[in-house]
């Protein structure tokens, strides 16, 4: 049995363990949060209003998603190969990231940057593999327009599959950075996730949402669950990303909730040491 097969056996075993534990936690969390009734969630939402926490309508829909396996495009990978098609820009590839500077800035509509950038992204001479990305209003700002790679109808919320356009004070794009997730494959059957409402309620019940704050948005996408110390491939899990703004201090934080088991995720994924398996 070769080393690569041993790696995948270990990885699949880890995922199966996570699924089993996740299912148990999901059942417990849903019971805790909702008490098996929508009325319990409504009560919690009223408590949030009483604590001066504002939010828009939160969906009760439970989307389906997968565990995803993929690798960030590196040296000699698909993203670097596509650089040969680029025109009117100076590009380089380093640390699995394409960095490019346009010869001439591109003028944008400050209120709707995607109206022009959608055209830019769809042309292979401007941006490689752009057909796999969509504009994300939630992740974008006045100084940066973000496009996320779409995998199984969901955006990649981690840094492994995004295009980030730099916007100057004249509403001009001067260049961009790009990463790409290669060969994304599913590791299990499509499974229901928790809802947007459940994710927000879970954060509140665990004292993650301060009083006098605003929930600006909550979106579902893929973030990295685990990686290996000597293998380019990683596992991604559907995640509710929630942005919260404090009204008094005007500070912003983003929290991630595992959409399969409701656990609050840390910013850096675990690293699995594959060397120990080969000994």
Secondary structure per residue as TSV (DSSP state, phi and psi in degrees):
chain	resnum	aa	ss	phi	psi
A	1	X	-	360.0	122.6
A	2	X	-	-79.0	168.6
A	3	X	H	-62.9	-38.7
A	4	X	H	-62.9	-40.9
A	5	X	H	-65.6	-39.5
A	6	X	H	-61.0	-40.5
A	7	X	H	-58.8	-46.9
A	8	X	H	-70.3	-34.7
A	9	X	H	-61.4	-44.3
A	10	X	H	-63.5	-42.5
A	11	X	H	-64.9	-45.2
A	12	X	H	-64.4	-40.3
A	13	X	H	-61.7	-39.7
A	14	X	H	-63.3	-42.3
A	15	X	H	-65.3	-42.4
A	16	X	H	-61.1	-40.9
A	17	X	H	-61.6	-42.7
A	18	X	H	-64.1	-38.4
A	19	X	H	-64.3	-44.4
A	20	X	H	-63.0	-48.3
A	21	X	H	-65.0	-38.8
A	22	X	H	-62.3	-42.1
A	23	X	H	-61.9	-40.9
A	24	X	H	-65.4	-44.9
A	25	X	H	-65.3	-39.5
A	26	X	H	-60.7	-43.2
A	27	X	H	-63.7	-44.1
A	28	X	H	-65.7	-43.4
A	29	X	H	-65.3	-42.3
A	30	X	H	-63.8	-37.3
A	31	X	H	-65.6	-42.1
A	32	X	H	-66.1	-46.1
A	33	X	H	-73.0	-46.4
A	34	X	H	-103.8	-13.5
A	35	X	T	52.4	33.1
A	36	X	T	63.1	21.0
A	37	X	S	-141.7	147.0
A	38	X	H	-69.1	-24.6
A	39	X	H	-64.0	-33.1
A	40	X	H	-65.0	-42.5
A	41	X	H	-62.0	-41.4
A	42	X	H	-61.1	-37.7
A	43	X	H	-63.4	-43.0
A	44	X	H	-64.2	-41.0
A	45	X	H	-63.6	-34.8
A	46	X	H	-66.9	-37.9
A	47	X	H	-61.9	-38.6
A	48	X	H	-64.3	-42.4
A	49	X	H	-60.5	-40.9
A	50	X	H	-64.4	-27.3
A	51	X	T	-90.6	15.1
A	52	X	T	61.5	37.3
A	53	X	E	-101.4	116.0
A	54	X	E	-99.6	150.5
A	55	X	-	-162.5	157.2
A	56	X	-	-84.1	179.7
A	57	X	-	-57.9	130.3
A	58	X	-	-104.7	125.0
A	59	X	-	-71.2	141.8
A	60	X	-	-94.4	-1.6
A	61	X	-	-67.6	137.6
A	62	X	-	-108.7	95.5
A	63	X	-	-66.2	159.1
A	64	X	E	-96.0	146.6
A	65	X	E	-156.3	-177.3
A	66	X	-	-131.3	166.2
A	67	X	-	-80.0	137.1
A	68	X	E	-120.7	138.6
A	69	X	E	-112.9	137.0
A	70	X	E	-165.5	172.3
A	71	X	E	-133.1	138.0
A	72	X	E	-69.9	128.7
A	73	X	-	-60.2	122.7
A	74	X	-	-114.9	-157.8
A	75	X	T	-58.2	128.7
A	76	X	T	77.4	1.7
A	77	X	S	-80.3	-174.1
A	78	X	H	-62.0	-39.8
A	79	X	H	-66.1	-46.2
A	80	X	H	-64.9	-36.5
A	81	X	H	-62.8	-34.3
A	82	X	G	-75.5	-10.7
A	83	X	G	-61.3	-26.2
A	84	X	G	-63.2	-20.9
A	85	X	G	-85.7	-8.2
A	86	X	-	-76.1	144.7
A	87	X	-	-131.7	155.3
A	88	X	S	57.4	39.5
A	89	X	E	-161.2	159.3
A	90	X	E	-109.4	119.4
A	91	X	E	-124.7	152.1
A	92	X	E	-145.3	158.1
A	93	X	E	-124.4	121.4
A	94	X	E	-152.0	141.2
A	95	X	T	53.6	44.3
A	96	X	T	60.4	28.9
A	97	X	E	-138.2	135.3
A	98	X	E	-89.4	127.6
A	99	X	E	-119.8	124.9
A	100	X	E	-136.5	144.6
A	101	X	E	-123.7	123.7
A	102	X	E	-71.4	143.7
A	103	X	E	-64.7	-36.6
A	104	X	E	-129.7	132.5
A	105	X	E	-60.1	151.7
A	106	X	E	-107.2	122.4
A	107	X	E	-75.5	136.8
A	108	X	-	-121.7	160.8
A	109	X	-	-81.3	118.7
A	110	X	S	-60.0	-29.5
A	111	X	S	-88.4	-25.2
A	112	X	-	-136.6	71.8
A	113	X	T	-62.2	-28.7
A	114	X	H	-66.7	-21.5
A	115	X	H	-61.4	-32.6
A	116	X	H	-95.9	-39.3
A	117	X	H	-68.4	-29.6
A	118	X	H	-57.3	-38.7
A	119	X	H	-68.9	-39.4
A	120	X	H	-64.6	-45.7
A	121	X	H	-65.4	-32.4
A	122	X	T	-77.3	-7.5
A	123	X	-	-102.1	121.0
A	124	X	T	-62.6	-23.3
A	125	X	T	-75.0	-18.4
A	126	X	T	-97.7	-47.9
A	127	X	S	-140.0	125.9
A	128	X	T	-72.7	142.4
A	129	X	T	59.1	25.6
A	130	X	G	-63.2	-21.5
A	131	X	G	-66.3	-13.0
A	132	X	G	-92.1	3.2
A	133	X	E	-119.2	153.2
A	134	X	E	-134.2	150.1
A	135	X	E	-67.2	138.8
A	136	X	E	-117.6	106.1
A	137	X	E	-65.5	-34.4
A	138	X	E	-67.2	-39.3
A	139	X	E	-86.3	-10.9
A	140	X	E	-87.8	162.9
A	141	X	E	-142.5	-178.2
A	142	X	T	-64.5	-27.5
A	143	X	T	-103.8	-1.9
A	144	X	E	-153.3	127.8
A	145	X	E	-104.9	126.7
A	146	X	E	-112.1	130.3
A	147	X	E	-113.9	132.0
A	148	X	E	-107.8	140.5
A	149	X	E	-68.0	135.6
A	150	X	E	-97.6	124.9
A	151	X	E	-127.1	119.9
A	152	X	T	51.7	45.8
A	153	X	T	69.7	11.2
A	154	X	E	-127.3	148.2
A	155	X	E	-77.9	152.3
A	156	X	E	-85.4	112.2
A	157	X	-	-89.8	-14.8
A	158	X	S	-85.2	175.6
A	159	X	T	-77.0	3.6
A	160	X	T	-85.2	-8.2
A	161	X	S	-151.7	66.4
A	162	X	E	-143.8	152.2
A	163	X	E	-113.9	129.5
A	164	X	E	-123.0	111.4
A	165	X	E	-90.3	130.3
A	166	X	E	-84.5	129.0
A	167	X	E	-117.6	125.5
A	168	X	-	-87.0	-177.1
A	169	X	T	-71.4	-10.5
A	170	X	T	-96.7	16.4
A	171	X	S	56.7	44.2
A	172	X	E	-119.7	138.0
A	173	X	E	-85.0	124.9
A	174	X	E	-102.6	-19.8
A	175	X	E	175.2	-171.5
A	176	X	E	-158.0	162.8
A	177	X	E	-119.0	149.7
A	178	X	E	-144.9	137.7
A	179	X	-	-126.3	159.3
A	180	X	-	-145.1	132.1
A	181	X	E	-92.7	113.6
A	182	X	E	-86.8	146.7
A	183	X	E	48.4	53.2
A	184	X	E	-69.4	127.5
A	185	X	E	-130.3	151.3
A	186	X	E	-84.5	146.8
A	187	X	S	-109.2	-5.8
A	188	X	S	-161.3	173.1
A	189	X	-	-67.4	157.6
A	190	X	-	-57.8	130.7
A	191	X	E	-130.5	144.9
A	192	X	E	-69.4	139.8
A	193	X	-	-99.9	175.3
A	194	X	-	-74.1	163.5
A	195	X	-	-85.5	168.2
A	196	X	H	-59.3	-41.5
A	197	X	H	-64.0	-44.2
A	198	X	H	-61.4	-40.0
A	199	X	H	-62.6	-44.3
A	200	X	H	-68.4	-43.3
A	201	X	H	-61.7	-39.9
A	202	X	H	-61.5	-42.2
A	203	X	H	-63.2	-41.8
A	204	X	H	-64.9	-44.9
A	205	X	H	-63.9	-21.6
A	206	X	T	-105.7	24.6
A	207	X	T	58.0	35.0
A	208	X	-	-96.7	-11.9
A	209	X	S	-112.0	113.0
A	210	X	-	-73.4	157.8
A	211	X	S	-63.4	159.7
A	212	X	S	55.1	50.8
A	213	X	E	-134.6	170.2
A	214	X	E	-127.3	131.0
A	215	X	E	-86.1	106.2
A	216	X	E	-76.4	-39.6
A	217	X	E	-166.4	161.4
A	218	X	E	-142.8	116.1
A	219	X	E	-124.7	152.0
A	220	X	E	-101.2	133.8
A	221	X	E	-166.5	-174.8
A	222	X	E	-100.4	131.0
A	223	X	E	-126.7	161.1
A	224	X	E	-73.1	127.1
A	225	X	E	-92.1	-45.3
A	226	X	E	-153.7	156.0
A	227	X	E	-137.3	174.4
A	228	X	E	-118.0	154.7
A	229	X	S	-76.3	-17.5
A	230	X	S	-140.6	26.9
A	231	X	-	-138.9	134.2
A	232	X	S	-73.5	-16.2
A	233	X	E	-87.6	147.5
A	234	X	E	-139.1	169.3
A	235	X	E	-113.9	135.6
A	236	X	E	-119.7	144.4
A	237	X	E	-125.1	144.8
A	238	X	E	-62.9	134.5
A	239	X	E	-138.6	136.2
A	240	X	E	-88.0	115.4
A	241	X	E	-96.9	125.7
A	242	X	E	-123.0	126.1
A	243	X	E	-104.5	130.3
A	244	X	E	-124.7	130.0
A	245	X	E	-114.4	127.1
A	246	X	E	-80.5	126.6
A	247	X	T	-70.3	-35.7
A	248	X	T	-79.2	-46.5
A	249	X	T	-93.0	-10.7
A	250	X	-	59.5	35.7
A	251	X	-	-100.1	153.6
A	252	X	E	-125.5	135.8
A	253	X	E	-134.4	150.7
A	254	X	E	-119.6	130.8
A	255	X	E	-120.1	146.4
A	256	X	E	-115.5	133.3
A	257	X	E	-121.2	123.6
A	258	X	E	-57.8	119.6
A	259	X	T	-77.7	-7.4
A	260	X	T	-93.3	-38.4
A	261	X	T	-127.0	6.2
A	262	X	-	71.7	3.9
A	263	X	-	-73.3	145.5
A	264	X	E	-79.7	125.2
A	265	X	E	-92.7	142.1
A	266	X	-	-78.7	162.6
A	267	X	S	-68.8	-32.9
A	268	X	S	-109.4	128.7
A	269	X	-	-71.4	160.3
A	270	X	E	-67.3	149.9
A	271	X	E	-111.4	127.4
A	272	X	E	-96.6	123.7
A	273	X	-	-82.4	104.3
A	274	X	-	-80.0	-17.4
A	275	X	H	-61.1	-35.8
A	276	X	H	-65.5	-25.4
A	277	X	H	-76.1	-29.9
A	278	X	H	-81.2	-8.2
A	279	X	-	-80.0	360.0
